[in-house]
Amino acid sequence: GAVFFRVDAHSAEFKDFGEAKIIILFGSALKGKRTYKDLDLLLVIKEQDYDRLMKRIEDKNKILLKPIHPIFQGIKDLKNNIIKEDEVVINIIKTGVVIRGQEEIVEVIQDVTSSKSY
């Protein structure tokens, strides 16, 4: 219940992040604690969109009670971090809520797992 309400309440804050193919909300905001201080976001973007999106986040953070703390990845970075089993990225994927890009994240995981030899 509460997690979905909170995600819905914050999703409007992310709708103008059109450059991001994938947006995953993670961290303390999802743990049901009222004391969370910021909104942790993993944003998968193209490198050329970084400056424009970062400026928009900085502008938003001037007015938000809970500022956005972004982690940026390119699609290639995301794939490489999954392949090398980067603990932070794996944890974000396991525990975070995908706000945008459900299909894209599934494709990335399928792509990585199909190219990985066990």
Disulfide bonds with the S-S distance in Angstrom:
none
